[in-house]
Amino acid sequence: MASKDEMAGITEDVIINFSMEKARDQAWRTAEQIAPLPLDQQEPEIEKVDEWVGSFGRMIWKPPLRAAVFVLGLIRVGERKSVPEMIDILM
């Protein structure tokens, strides 16, 4: 049976890989939406995306208290499950 540290590492890897895949997909969709625009319209759209990504990053870096409590609650629930159960939940 995996230790809690091993389980946390596996769970973290699954979450990071899932998040990176979603981020890449979104980046590609954004590029597809901006590329066909005339050059004078691309910059304002890129600035909107930059603003959104910056806000999202700040929220991850310093989450509001409610979000932190929610995430910690999810982690606590996950600590009670086996590695295969956690992978099934995350997939």
PyMOL Python script that loads the backbone (N, CA, C, O; Angstrom):
from pymol import cmd

cmd.read_pdbstr("""\
ATOM      1  N   MET A   1       0.852  -1.184   0.000  1.00  0.00           N
ATOM      2  CA  MET A   1       0.000   0.000   0.000  1.00  0.00           C
ATOM      3  C   MET A   1       0.891   1.238   0.000  1.00  0.00           C
ATOM      4  O   MET A   1       1.897   1.297   0.707  1.00  0.00           O
ATOM      5  N   ALA A   2       0.509   2.208  -0.792  1.00  0.00           N
ATOM      6  CA  ALA A   2       1.290   3.442  -0.916  1.00  0.00           C
ATOM      7  C   ALA A   2       1.133   4.293   0.340  1.00  0.00           C
ATOM      8  O   ALA A   2       0.067   4.344   0.955  1.00  0.00           O
ATOM      9  N   SER A   3       2.232   4.962   0.701  1.00  0.00           N
ATOM     10  CA  SER A   3       2.167   5.870   1.850  1.00  0.00           C
ATOM     11  C   SER A   3       1.391   7.126   1.450  1.00  0.00           C
ATOM     12  O   SER A   3       1.139   7.360   0.268  1.00  0.00           O
ATOM     13  N   LYS A   4       1.019   7.921   2.439  1.00  0.00           N
ATOM     14  CA  LYS A   4       0.300   9.174   2.152  1.00  0.00           C
ATOM     15  C   LYS A   4       1.154  10.101   1.287  1.00  0.00           C
ATOM     16  O   LYS A   4       0.627  10.779   0.406  1.00  0.00           O
ATOM     17  N   ASP A   5       2.463  10.138   1.530  1.00  0.00           N
ATOM     18  CA  ASP A   5       3.354  10.979   0.722  1.00  0.00           C
ATOM     19  C   ASP A   5       3.384  10.512  -0.730  1.00  0.00           C
ATOM     20  O   ASP A   5       3.342  11.329  -1.650  1.00  0.00           O
ATOM     21  N   GLU A   6       3.458   9.195  -0.933  1.00  0.00           N
ATOM     22  CA  GLU A   6       3.462   8.656  -2.291  1.00  0.00           C
ATOM     23  C   GLU A   6       2.136   8.945  -2.985  1.00  0.00           C
ATOM     24  O   GLU A   6       2.104   9.326  -4.155  1.00  0.00           O
ATOM     25  N   MET A   7       1.041   8.757  -2.246  1.00  0.00           N
ATOM     26  CA  MET A   7      -0.285   9.008  -2.806  1.00  0.00           C
ATOM     27  C   MET A   7      -0.435  10.481  -3.168  1.00  0.00           C
ATOM     28  O   MET A   7      -0.973  10.811  -4.225  1.00  0.00           O
ATOM     29  N   ALA A   8       0.035  11.361  -2.301  1.00  0.00           N
ATOM     30  CA  ALA A   8      -0.051  12.796  -2.580  1.00  0.00           C
ATOM     31  C   ALA A   8       0.745  13.140  -3.825  1.00  0.00           C
ATOM     32  O   ALA A   8       0.297  13.947  -4.640  1.00  0.00           O
ATOM     33  N   GLY A   9       1.924  12.539  -3.988  1.00  0.00           N
ATOM     34  CA  GLY A   9       2.744  12.787  -5.168  1.00  0.00           C
ATOM     35  C   GLY A   9       2.071  12.313  -6.443  1.00  0.00           C
ATOM     36  O   GLY A   9       2.091  13.012  -7.456  1.00  0.00           O
ATOM     37  N   ILE A  10       1.480  11.135  -6.401  1.00  0.00           N
ATOM     38  CA  ILE A  10       0.775  10.591  -7.570  1.00  0.00           C
ATOM     39  C   ILE A  10      -0.429  11.463  -7.895  1.00  0.00           C
ATOM     40  O   ILE A  10      -0.658  11.798  -9.057  1.00  0.00           O
ATOM     41  N   THR A  11      -1.190  11.827  -6.890  1.00  0.00           N
ATOM     42  CA  THR A  11      -2.366  12.674  -7.091  1.00  0.00           C
ATOM     43  C   THR A  11      -1.954  14.022  -7.672  1.00  0.00           C
ATOM     44  O   THR A  11      -2.596  14.528  -8.592  1.00  0.00           O
ATOM     45  N   GLU A  12      -0.888  14.598  -7.135  1.00  0.00           N
ATOM     46  CA  GLU A  12      -0.394  15.884  -7.632  1.00  0.00           C
ATOM     47  C   GLU A  12       0.009  15.774  -9.098  1.00  0.00           C
ATOM     48  O   GLU A  12      -0.299  16.662  -9.893  1.00  0.00           O
ATOM     49  N   ASP A  13       0.698  14.692  -9.463  1.00  0.00           N
ATOM     50  CA  ASP A  13       1.105  14.486 -10.853  1.00  0.00           C
ATOM     51  C   ASP A  13      -0.108  14.387 -11.775  1.00  0.00           C
ATOM     52  O   ASP A  13      -0.115  14.970 -12.859  1.00  0.00           O
ATOM     53  N   VAL A  14      -1.125  13.655 -11.349  1.00  0.00           N
ATOM     54  CA  VAL A  14      -2.336  13.507 -12.163  1.00  0.00           C
ATOM     55  C   VAL A  14      -3.004  14.857 -12.360  1.00  0.00           C
ATOM     56  O   VAL A  14      -3.424  15.188 -13.469  1.00  0.00           O
ATOM     57  N   ILE A  15      -3.104  15.638 -11.293  1.00  0.00           N
ATOM     58  CA  ILE A  15      -3.750  16.955 -11.383  1.00  0.00           C
ATOM     59  C   ILE A  15      -2.949  17.881 -12.281  1.00  0.00           C
ATOM     60  O   ILE A  15      -3.525  18.572 -13.121  1.00  0.00           O
ATOM     61  N   ILE A  16      -1.636  17.907 -12.122  1.00  0.00           N
ATOM     62  CA  ILE A  16      -0.790  18.785 -12.938  1.00  0.00           C
ATOM     63  C   ILE A  16      -0.877  18.399 -14.405  1.00  0.00           C
ATOM     64  O   ILE A  16      -1.016  19.265 -15.268  1.00  0.00           O
ATOM     65  N   ASN A  17      -0.797  17.105 -14.695  1.00  0.00           N
ATOM     66  CA  ASN A  17      -0.879  16.666 -16.090  1.00  0.00           C
ATOM     67  C   ASN A  17      -2.227  17.009 -16.701  1.00  0.00           C
ATOM     68  O   ASN A  17      -2.295  17.445 -17.850  1.00  0.00           O
ATOM     69  N   PHE A  18      -3.300  16.815 -15.942  1.00  0.00           N
ATOM     70  CA  PHE A  18      -4.638  17.165 -16.416  1.00  0.00           C
ATOM     71  C   PHE A  18      -4.718  18.667 -16.677  1.00  0.00           C
ATOM     72  O   PHE A  18      -5.246  19.087 -17.706  1.00  0.00           O
ATOM     73  N   SER A  19      -4.207  19.467 -15.769  1.00  0.00           N
ATOM     74  CA  SER A  19      -4.254  20.916 -15.908  1.00  0.00           C
ATOM     75  C   SER A  19      -3.428  21.391 -17.097  1.00  0.00           C
ATOM     76  O   SER A  19      -3.859  22.285 -17.824  1.00  0.00           O
ATOM     77  N   MET A  20      -2.262  20.816 -17.305  1.00  0.00           N
ATOM     78  CA  MET A  20      -1.419  21.214 -18.437  1.00  0.00           C
ATOM     79  C   MET A  20      -2.097  20.874 -19.761  1.00  0.00           C
ATOM     80  O   MET A  20      -2.032  21.649 -20.715  1.00  0.00           O
ATOM     81  N   GLU A  21      -2.740  19.728 -19.815  1.00  0.00           N
ATOM     82  CA  GLU A  21      -3.449  19.340 -21.041  1.00  0.00           C
ATOM     83  C   GLU A  21      -4.566  20.339 -21.335  1.00  0.00           C
ATOM     84  O   GLU A  21      -4.730  20.775 -22.475  1.00  0.00           O
ATOM     85  N   LYS A  22      -5.321  20.694 -20.320  1.00  0.00           N
ATOM     86  CA  LYS A  22      -6.416  21.660 -20.498  1.00  0.00           C
ATOM     87  C   LYS A  22      -5.869  23.029 -20.886  1.00  0.00           C
ATOM     88  O   LYS A  22      -6.451  23.709 -21.730  1.00  0.00           O
ATOM     89  N   ALA A  23      -4.768  23.438 -20.285  1.00  0.00           N
ATOM     90  CA  ALA A  23      -4.169  24.741 -20.598  1.00  0.00           C
ATOM     91  C   ALA A  23      -3.683  24.773 -22.043  1.00  0.00           C
ATOM     92  O   ALA A  23      -3.878  25.768 -22.741  1.00  0.00           O
ATOM     93  N   ARG A  24      -3.059  23.701 -22.492  1.00  0.00           N
ATOM     94  CA  ARG A  24      -2.595  23.642 -23.889  1.00  0.00           C
ATOM     95  C   ARG A  24      -3.766  23.695 -24.862  1.00  0.00           C
ATOM     96  O   ARG A  24      -3.713  24.395 -25.874  1.00  0.00           O
ATOM     97  N   ASP A  25      -4.827  22.949 -24.549  1.00  0.00           N
ATOM     98  CA  ASP A  25      -6.015  22.965 -25.401  1.00  0.00           C
ATOM     99  C   ASP A  25      -6.608  24.376 -25.491  1.00  0.00           C
ATOM    100  O   ASP A  25      -6.974  24.838 -26.571  1.00  0.00           O
ATOM    101  N   GLN A  26      -6.694  25.042 -24.354  1.00  0.00           N
ATOM    102  CA  GLN A  26      -7.253  26.396 -24.343  1.00  0.00           C
ATOM    103  C   GLN A  26      -6.347  27.373 -25.099  1.00  0.00           C
ATOM    104  O   GLN A  26      -6.839  28.246 -25.814  1.00  0.00           O
ATOM    105  N   ALA A  27      -5.047  27.232 -24.946  1.00  0.00           N
ATOM    106  CA  ALA A  27      -4.111  28.105 -25.664  1.00  0.00           C
ATOM    107  C   ALA A  27      -4.277  27.936 -27.176  1.00  0.00           C
ATOM    108  O   ALA A  27      -4.245  28.912 -27.927  1.00  0.00           O
ATOM    109  N   TRP A  28      -4.451  26.701 -27.606  1.00  0.00           N
ATOM    110  CA  TRP A  28      -4.621  26.448 -29.040  1.00  0.00           C
ATOM    111  C   TRP A  28      -5.932  27.060 -29.537  1.00  0.00           C
ATOM    112  O   TRP A  28      -5.956  27.702 -30.588  1.00  0.00           O
ATOM    113  N   ARG A  29      -7.018  26.864 -28.789  1.00  0.00           N
ATOM    114  CA  ARG A  29      -8.310  27.451 -29.186  1.00  0.00           C
ATOM    115  C   ARG A  29      -8.224  28.969 -29.247  1.00  0.00           C
ATOM    116  O   ARG A  29      -8.780  29.588 -30.155  1.00  0.00           O
ATOM    117  N   THR A  30      -7.538  29.568 -28.293  1.00  0.00           N
ATOM    118  CA  THR A  30      -7.370  31.021 -28.281  1.00  0.00           C
ATOM    119  C   THR A  30      -6.593  31.482 -29.505  1.00  0.00           C
ATOM    120  O   THR A  30      -6.966  32.468 -30.142  1.00  0.00           O
ATOM    121  N   ALA A  31      -5.526  30.783 -29.835  1.00  0.00           N
ATOM    122  CA  ALA A  31      -4.726  31.138 -31.021  1.00  0.00           C
ATOM    123  C   ALA A  31      -5.571  31.023 -32.291  1.00  0.00           C
ATOM    124  O   ALA A  31      -5.475  31.862 -33.187  1.00  0.00           O
ATOM    125  N   GLU A  32      -6.392  29.986 -32.359  1.00  0.00           N
ATOM    126  CA  GLU A  32      -7.252  29.815 -33.532  1.00  0.00           C
ATOM    127  C   GLU A  32      -8.282  30.943 -33.655  1.00  0.00           C
ATOM    128  O   GLU A  32      -8.665  31.312 -34.765  1.00  0.00           O
ATOM    129  N   GLN A  33      -8.725  31.485 -32.531  1.00  0.00           N
ATOM    130  CA  GLN A  33      -9.695  32.582 -32.561  1.00  0.00           C
ATOM    131  C   GLN A  33      -9.032  33.905 -32.919  1.00  0.00           C
ATOM    132  O   GLN A  33      -9.633  34.728 -33.610  1.00  0.00           O
ATOM    133  N   ILE A  34      -7.814  34.119 -32.464  1.00  0.00           N
ATOM    134  CA  ILE A  34      -7.143  35.402 -32.674  1.00  0.00           C
ATOM    135  C   ILE A  34      -6.461  35.480 -34.040  1.00  0.00           C
ATOM    136  O   ILE A  34      -6.461  36.539 -34.667  1.00  0.00           O
ATOM    137  N   ALA A  35      -5.887  34.386 -34.504  1.00  0.00           N
ATOM    138  CA  ALA A  35      -5.103  34.398 -35.745  1.00  0.00           C
ATOM    139  C   ALA A  35      -5.856  34.960 -36.953  1.00  0.00           C
ATOM    140  O   ALA A  35      -5.265  35.721 -37.719  1.00  0.00           O
ATOM    141  N   PRO A  36      -7.132  34.622 -37.159  1.00  0.00           N
ATOM    142  CA  PRO A  36      -7.800  35.133 -38.358  1.00  0.00           C
ATOM    143  C   PRO A  36      -8.198  36.620 -38.279  1.00  0.00           C
ATOM    144  O   PRO A  36      -8.598  37.203 -39.287  1.00  0.00           O
ATOM    145  N   LEU A  37      -8.092  37.228 -37.106  1.00  0.00           N
ATOM    146  CA  LEU A  37      -8.481  38.629 -36.958  1.00  0.00           C
ATOM    147  C   LEU A  37      -7.484  39.534 -37.677  1.00  0.00           C
ATOM    148  O   LEU A  37      -6.309  39.188 -37.804  1.00  0.00           O
ATOM    149  N   PRO A  38      -7.951  40.697 -38.150  1.00  0.00           N
ATOM    150  CA  PRO A  38      -7.008  41.680 -38.698  1.00  0.00           C
ATOM    151  C   PRO A  38      -5.998  42.078 -37.614  1.00  0.00           C
ATOM    152  O   PRO A  38      -6.321  42.057 -36.426  1.00  0.00           O
ATOM    153  N   LEU A  39      -4.794  42.434 -38.019  1.00  0.00           N
ATOM    154  CA  LEU A  39      -3.729  42.743 -37.057  1.00  0.00           C
ATOM    155  C   LEU A  39      -4.137  43.792 -36.035  1.00  0.00           C
ATOM    156  O   LEU A  39      -3.769  43.680 -34.865  1.00  0.00           O
ATOM    157  N   ASP A  40      -4.882  44.800 -36.444  1.00  0.00           N
ATOM    158  CA  ASP A  40      -5.270  45.860 -35.511  1.00  0.00           C
ATOM    159  C   ASP A  40      -6.260  45.371 -34.454  1.00  0.00           C
ATOM    160  O   ASP A  40      -6.440  46.038 -33.434  1.00  0.00           O
ATOM    161  N   GLN A  41      -6.909  44.218 -34.672  1.00  0.00           N
ATOM    162  CA  GLN A  41      -7.846  43.660 -33.693  1.00  0.00           C
ATOM    163  C   GLN A  41      -7.205  42.575 -32.825  1.00  0.00           C
ATOM    164  O   GLN A  41      -7.755  42.196 -31.790  1.00  0.00           O
ATOM    165  N   GLN A  42      -6.056  42.085 -33.246  1.00  0.00           N
ATOM    166  CA  GLN A  42      -5.409  41.009 -32.489  1.00  0.00           C
ATOM    167  C   GLN A  42      -4.880  41.495 -31.142  1.00  0.00           C
ATOM    168  O   GLN A  42      -5.068  40.830 -30.123  1.00  0.00           O
ATOM    169  N   GLU A  43      -4.226  42.641 -31.135  1.00  0.00           N
ATOM    170  CA  GLU A  43      -3.607  43.140 -29.896  1.00  0.00           C
ATOM    171  C   GLU A  43      -4.622  43.311 -28.763  1.00  0.00           C
ATOM    172  O   GLU A  43      -4.355  42.860 -27.649  1.00  0.00           O
ATOM    173  N   PRO A  44      -5.789  43.953 -29.004  1.00  0.00           N
ATOM    174  CA  PRO A  44      -6.765  44.070 -27.903  1.00  0.00           C
ATOM    175  C   PRO A  44      -7.246  42.704 -27.391  1.00  0.00           C
ATOM    176  O   PRO A  44      -7.483  42.532 -26.195  1.00  0.00           O
ATOM    177  N   GLU A  45      -7.386  41.746 -28.296  1.00  0.00           N
ATOM    178  CA  GLU A  45      -7.813  40.409 -27.871  1.00  0.00           C
ATOM    179  C   GLU A  45      -6.731  39.730 -27.045  1.00  0.00           C
ATOM    180  O   GLU A  45      -7.029  39.064 -26.053  1.00  0.00           O
ATOM    181  N   ILE A  46      -5.485  39.893 -27.447  1.00  0.00           N
ATOM    182  CA  ILE A  46      -4.360  39.323 -26.688  1.00  0.00           C
ATOM    183  C   ILE A  46      -4.297  39.962 -25.298  1.00  0.00           C
ATOM    184  O   ILE A  46      -4.034  39.278 -24.309  1.00  0.00           O
ATOM    185  N   GLU A  47      -4.537  41.263 -25.227  1.00  0.00           N
ATOM    186  CA  GLU A  47      -4.539  41.944 -23.924  1.00  0.00           C
ATOM    187  C   GLU A  47      -5.642  41.415 -23.017  1.00  0.00           C
ATOM    188  O   GLU A  47      -5.437  41.287 -21.810  1.00  0.00           O
ATOM    189  N   LYS A  48      -6.812  41.104 -23.578  1.00  0.00           N
ATOM    190  CA  LYS A  48      -7.911  40.524 -22.781  1.00  0.00           C
ATOM    191  C   LYS A  48      -7.488  39.162 -22.209  1.00  0.00           C
ATOM    192  O   LYS A  48      -7.723  38.863 -21.038  1.00  0.00           O
ATOM    193  N   VAL A  49      -6.865  38.355 -23.060  1.00  0.00           N
ATOM    194  CA  VAL A  49      -6.408  37.034 -22.609  1.00  0.00           C
ATOM    195  C   VAL A  49      -5.345  37.195 -21.524  1.00  0.00           C
ATOM    196  O   VAL A  49      -5.388  36.507 -20.505  1.00  0.00           O
ATOM    197  N   ASP A  50      -4.392  38.102 -21.740  1.00  0.00           N
ATOM    198  CA  ASP A  50      -3.348  38.352 -20.744  1.00  0.00           C
ATOM    199  C   ASP A  50      -3.947  38.756 -19.400  1.00  0.00           C
ATOM    200  O   ASP A  50      -3.511  38.277 -18.353  1.00  0.00           O
ATOM    201  N   GLU A  51      -4.936  39.630 -19.431  1.00  0.00           N
ATOM    202  CA  GLU A  51      -5.588  40.093 -18.192  1.00  0.00           C
ATOM    203  C   GLU A  51      -6.253  38.925 -17.474  1.00  0.00           C
ATOM    204  O   GLU A  51      -6.126  38.783 -16.258  1.00  0.00           O
ATOM    205  N   TRP A  52      -6.967  38.084 -18.236  1.00  0.00           N
ATOM    206  CA  TRP A  52      -7.652  36.947 -17.635  1.00  0.00           C
ATOM    207  C   TRP A  52      -6.649  35.967 -17.026  1.00  0.00           C
ATOM    208  O   TRP A  52      -6.829  35.503 -15.900  1.00  0.00           O
ATOM    209  N   VAL A  53      -5.594  35.657 -17.779  1.00  0.00           N
ATOM    210  CA  VAL A  53      -4.586  34.708 -17.291  1.00  0.00           C
ATOM    211  C   VAL A  53      -3.897  35.264 -16.046  1.00  0.00           C
ATOM    212  O   VAL A  53      -3.640  34.525 -15.095  1.00  0.00           O
ATOM    213  N   GLY A  54      -3.598  36.567 -16.051  1.00  0.00           N
ATOM    214  CA  GLY A  54      -2.986  37.177 -14.872  1.00  0.00           C
ATOM    215  C   GLY A  54      -3.879  37.081 -13.648  1.00  0.00           C
ATOM    216  O   GLY A  54      -3.412  36.760 -12.555  1.00  0.00           O
ATOM    217  N   SER A  55      -5.166  37.360 -13.829  1.00  0.00           N
ATOM    218  CA  SER A  55      -6.121  37.263 -12.712  1.00  0.00           C
ATOM    219  C   SER A  55      -6.217  35.833 -12.203  1.00  0.00           C
ATOM    220  O   SER A  55      -6.234  35.592 -10.996  1.00  0.00           O
ATOM    221  N   PHE A  56      -6.279  34.894 -13.127  1.00  0.00           N
ATOM    222  CA  PHE A  56      -6.360  33.481 -12.750  1.00  0.00           C
ATOM    223  C   PHE A  56      -5.109  33.052 -11.992  1.00  0.00           C
ATOM    224  O   PHE A  56      -5.198  32.353 -10.982  1.00  0.00           O
ATOM    225  N   GLY A  57      -3.949  33.471 -12.479  1.00  0.00           N
ATOM    226  CA  GLY A  57      -2.691  33.141 -11.810  1.00  0.00           C
ATOM    227  C   GLY A  57      -2.615  33.711 -10.404  1.00  0.00           C
ATOM    228  O   GLY A  57      -2.160  33.039  -9.478  1.00  0.00           O
ATOM    229  N   ARG A  58      -3.065  34.964 -10.243  1.00  0.00           N
ATOM    230  CA  ARG A  58      -3.066  35.572  -8.897  1.00  0.00           C
ATOM    231  C   ARG A  58      -3.994  34.801  -7.960  1.00  0.00           C
ATOM    232  O   ARG A  58      -3.707  34.669  -6.770  1.00  0.00           O
ATOM    233  N   MET A  59      -5.105  34.293  -8.497  1.00  0.00           N
ATOM    234  CA  MET A  59      -6.046  33.537  -7.661  1.00  0.00           C
ATOM    235  C   MET A  59      -5.424  32.221  -7.212  1.00  0.00           C
ATOM    236  O   MET A  59      -5.655  31.773  -6.089  1.00  0.00           O
ATOM    237  N   ILE A  60      -4.637  31.605  -8.086  1.00  0.00           N
ATOM    238  CA  ILE A  60      -3.953  30.362  -7.712  1.00  0.00           C
ATOM    239  C   ILE A  60      -2.849  30.653  -6.707  1.00  0.00           C
ATOM    240  O   ILE A  60      -2.673  29.922  -5.733  1.00  0.00           O
ATOM    241  N   TRP A  61      -2.108  31.728  -6.952  1.00  0.00           N
ATOM    242  CA  TRP A  61      -0.992  32.089  -6.082  1.00  0.00           C
ATOM    243  C   TRP A  61      -1.475  32.451  -4.681  1.00  0.00           C
ATOM    244  O   TRP A  61      -0.909  31.993  -3.688  1.00  0.00           O
ATOM    245  N   LYS A  62      -2.510  33.263  -4.600  1.00  0.00           N
ATOM    246  CA  LYS A  62      -3.078  33.664  -3.305  1.00  0.00           C
ATOM    247  C   LYS A  62      -4.589  33.493  -3.368  1.00  0.00           C
ATOM    248  O   LYS A  62      -5.315  34.464  -3.579  1.00  0.00           O
ATOM    249  N   PRO A  63      -5.067  32.263  -3.185  1.00  0.00           N
ATOM    250  CA  PRO A  63      -6.516  32.029  -3.311  1.00  0.00           C
ATOM    251  C   PRO A  63      -7.303  32.715  -2.201  1.00  0.00           C
ATOM    252  O   PRO A  63      -6.812  32.887  -1.086  1.00  0.00           O
ATOM    253  N   PRO A  64      -8.533  33.104  -2.528  1.00  0.00           N
ATOM    254  CA  PRO A  64      -9.392  33.639  -1.472  1.00  0.00           C
ATOM    255  C   PRO A  64      -9.583  32.571  -0.394  1.00  0.00           C
ATOM    256  O   PRO A  64      -9.486  31.377  -0.678  1.00  0.00           O
ATOM    257  N   LEU A  65      -9.848  32.990   0.820  1.00  0.00           N
ATOM    258  CA  LEU A  65      -9.965  32.053   1.939  1.00  0.00           C
ATOM    259  C   LEU A  65     -10.976  30.953   1.655  1.00  0.00           C
ATOM    260  O   LEU A  65     -10.708  29.788   1.950  1.00  0.00           O
ATOM    261  N   ARG A  66     -12.122  31.288   1.094  1.00  0.00           N
ATOM    262  CA  ARG A  66     -13.140  30.260   0.812  1.00  0.00           C
ATOM    263  C   ARG A  66     -12.607  29.193  -0.125  1.00  0.00           C
ATOM    264  O   ARG A  66     -12.850  28.004   0.080  1.00  0.00           O
ATOM    265  N   ALA A  67     -11.873  29.616  -1.162  1.00  0.00           N
ATOM    266  CA  ALA A  67     -11.320  28.657  -2.112  1.00  0.00           C
ATOM    267  C   ALA A  67     -10.303  27.756  -1.420  1.00  0.00           C
ATOM    268  O   ALA A  67     -10.277  26.550  -1.663  1.00  0.00           O
ATOM    269  N   ALA A  68      -9.477  28.326  -0.569  1.00  0.00           N
ATOM    270  CA  ALA A  68      -8.465  27.538   0.139  1.00  0.00           C
ATOM    271  C   ALA A  68      -9.136  26.500   1.044  1.00  0.00           C
ATOM    272  O   ALA A  68      -8.701  25.350   1.091  1.00  0.00           O
ATOM    273  N   VAL A  69     -10.176  26.894   1.749  1.00  0.00           N
ATOM    274  CA  VAL A  69     -10.894  25.967   2.630  1.00  0.00           C
ATOM    275  C   VAL A  69     -11.513  24.839   1.806  1.00  0.00           C
ATOM    276  O   VAL A  69     -11.464  23.676   2.206  1.00  0.00           O
ATOM    277  N   PHE A  70     -12.093  25.181   0.658  1.00  0.00           N
ATOM    278  CA  PHE A  70     -12.696  24.178  -0.226  1.00  0.00           C
ATOM    279  C   PHE A  70     -11.650  23.175  -0.704  1.00  0.00           C
ATOM    280  O   PHE A  70     -11.866  21.965  -0.628  1.00  0.00           O
ATOM    281  N   VAL A  71     -10.525  23.675  -1.193  1.00  0.00           N
ATOM    282  CA  VAL A  71      -9.462  22.800  -1.697  1.00  0.00           C
ATOM    283  C   VAL A  71      -8.925  21.919  -0.584  1.00  0.00           C
ATOM    284  O   VAL A  71      -8.703  20.727  -0.795  1.00  0.00           O
ATOM    285  N   LEU A  72      -8.715  22.478   0.583  1.00  0.00           N
ATOM    286  CA  LEU A  72      -8.234  21.668   1.704  1.00  0.00           C
ATOM    287  C   LEU A  72      -9.244  20.581   2.061  1.00  0.00           C
ATOM    288  O   LEU A  72      -8.859  19.466   2.413  1.00  0.00           O
ATOM    289  N   GLY A  73     -10.520  20.898   1.972  1.00  0.00           N
ATOM    290  CA  GLY A  73     -11.562  19.896   2.215  1.00  0.00           C
ATOM    291  C   GLY A  73     -11.478  18.755   1.211  1.00  0.00           C
ATOM    292  O   GLY A  73     -11.614  17.588   1.579  1.00  0.00           O
ATOM    293  N   LEU A  74     -11.252  19.092  -0.068  1.00  0.00           N
ATOM    294  CA  LEU A  74     -11.100  18.054  -1.092  1.00  0.00           C
ATOM    295  C   LEU A  74      -9.884  17.183  -0.811  1.00  0.00           C
ATOM    296  O   LEU A  74      -9.929  15.963  -0.970  1.00  0.00           O
ATOM    297  N   ILE A  75      -8.809  17.818  -0.397  1.00  0.00           N
ATOM    298  CA  ILE A  75      -7.590  17.060  -0.085  1.00  0.00           C
ATOM    299  C   ILE A  75      -7.852  16.107   1.071  1.00  0.00           C
ATOM    300  O   ILE A  75      -7.428  14.952   1.034  1.00  0.00           O
ATOM    301  N   ARG A  76      -8.545  16.583   2.093  1.00  0.00           N
ATOM    302  CA  ARG A  76      -8.847  15.728   3.247  1.00  0.00           C
ATOM    303  C   ARG A  76      -9.670  14.518   2.837  1.00  0.00           C
ATOM    304  O   ARG A  76      -9.412  13.404   3.293  1.00  0.00           O
ATOM    305  N   VAL A  77     -10.658  14.732   1.977  1.00  0.00           N
ATOM    306  CA  VAL A  77     -11.482  13.620   1.505  1.00  0.00           C
ATOM    307  C   VAL A  77     -10.608  12.641   0.727  1.00  0.00           C
ATOM    308  O   VAL A  77     -10.728  11.427   0.893  1.00  0.00           O
ATOM    309  N   GLY A  78      -9.728  13.173  -0.123  1.00  0.00           N
ATOM    310  CA  GLY A  78      -8.856  12.334  -0.934  1.00  0.00           C
ATOM    311  C   GLY A  78      -7.880  11.512  -0.125  1.00  0.00           C
ATOM    312  O   GLY A  78      -7.490  10.424  -0.549  1.00  0.00           O
ATOM    313  N   GLU A  79      -7.481  12.004   1.024  1.00  0.00           N
ATOM    314  CA  GLU A  79      -6.521  11.283   1.852  1.00  0.00           C
ATOM    315  C   GLU A  79      -7.102   9.979   2.385  1.00  0.00           C
ATOM    316  O   GLU A  79      -6.365   9.101   2.834  1.00  0.00           O
ATOM    317  N   ARG A  80      -8.396   9.860   2.336  1.00  0.00           N
ATOM    318  CA  ARG A  80      -9.036   8.654   2.871  1.00  0.00           C
ATOM    319  C   ARG A  80      -9.169   7.556   1.819  1.00  0.00           C
ATOM    320  O   ARG A  80      -9.620   6.453   2.128  1.00  0.00           O
ATOM    321  N   LYS A  81      -8.784   7.848   0.600  1.00  0.00           N
ATOM    322  CA  LYS A  81      -8.966   6.896  -0.487  1.00  0.00           C
ATOM    323  C   LYS A  81      -7.632   6.283  -0.908  1.00  0.00           C
ATOM    324  O   LYS A  81      -6.564   6.829  -0.633  1.00  0.00           O
ATOM    325  N   SER A  82      -7.719   5.136  -1.581  1.00  0.00           N
ATOM    326  CA  SER A  82      -6.519   4.494  -2.094  1.00  0.00           C
ATOM    327  C   SER A  82      -6.086   5.200  -3.383  1.00  0.00           C
ATOM    328  O   SER A  82      -6.854   5.970  -3.960  1.00  0.00           O
ATOM    329  N   VAL A  83      -4.874   4.938  -3.824  1.00  0.00           N
ATOM    330  CA  VAL A  83      -4.357   5.547  -5.057  1.00  0.00           C
ATOM    331  C   VAL A  83      -5.258   5.204  -6.246  1.00  0.00           C
ATOM    332  O   VAL A  83      -5.627   6.115  -6.988  1.00  0.00           O
ATOM    333  N   PRO A  84      -5.629   3.942  -6.467  1.00  0.00           N
ATOM    334  CA  PRO A  84      -6.509   3.640  -7.602  1.00  0.00           C
ATOM    335  C   PRO A  84      -7.853   4.378  -7.519  1.00  0.00           C
ATOM    336  O   PRO A  84      -8.373   4.829  -8.540  1.00  0.00           O
ATOM    337  N   GLU A  85      -8.411   4.502  -6.320  1.00  0.00           N
ATOM    338  CA  GLU A  85      -9.673   5.230  -6.165  1.00  0.00           C
ATOM    339  C   GLU A  85      -9.502   6.696  -6.529  1.00  0.00           C
ATOM    340  O   GLU A  85     -10.365   7.282  -7.182  1.00  0.00           O
ATOM    341  N   MET A  86      -8.388   7.292  -6.107  1.00  0.00           N
ATOM    342  CA  MET A  86      -8.128   8.708  -6.426  1.00  0.00           C
ATOM    343  C   MET A  86      -7.975   8.909  -7.930  1.00  0.00           C
ATOM    344  O   MET A  86      -8.500   9.874  -8.485  1.00  0.00           O
ATOM    345  N   ILE A  87      -7.261   8.004  -8.587  1.00  0.00           N
ATOM    346  CA  ILE A  87      -7.066   8.116 -10.029  1.00  0.00           C
ATOM    347  C   ILE A  87      -8.408   8.002 -10.733  1.00  0.00           C
ATOM    348  O   ILE A  87      -8.673   8.748 -11.676  1.00  0.00           O
ATOM    349  N   ASP A  88      -9.264   7.079 -10.292  1.00  0.00           N
ATOM    350  CA  ASP A  88     -10.597   6.940 -10.885  1.00  0.00           C
ATOM    351  C   ASP A  88     -11.408   8.232 -10.718  1.00  0.00           C
ATOM    352  O   ASP A  88     -12.107   8.645 -11.644  1.00  0.00           O
ATOM    353  N   ILE A  89     -11.321   8.858  -9.570  1.00  0.00           N
ATOM    354  CA  ILE A  89     -12.046  10.101  -9.309  1.00  0.00           C
ATOM    355  C   ILE A  89     -11.544  11.196 -10.232  1.00  0.00           C
ATOM    356  O   ILE A  89     -12.343  11.938 -10.804  1.00  0.00           O
ATOM    357  N   LEU A  90     -10.229  11.308 -10.387  1.00  0.00           N
ATOM    358  CA  LEU A  90      -9.649  12.381 -11.179  1.00  0.00           C
ATOM    359  C   LEU A  90      -9.794  12.163 -12.678  1.00  0.00           C
ATOM    360  O   LEU A  90      -9.739  13.128 -13.440  1.00  0.00           O
ATOM    361  N   MET A  91      -9.973  10.950 -13.112  1.00  0.00           N
ATOM    362  CA  MET A  91     -10.100  10.684 -14.551  1.00  0.00           C
ATOM    363  C   MET A  91     -11.540  10.771 -14.900  1.00  0.00           C
ATOM    364  O   MET A  91     -11.906  10.585 -16.060  1.00  0.00           O
TER     365      MET A  91
END
""", "prot")
cmd.dss("prot")
cmd.show_as("cartoon", "prot")
cmd.util.cbc("prot")
cmd.orient("prot")
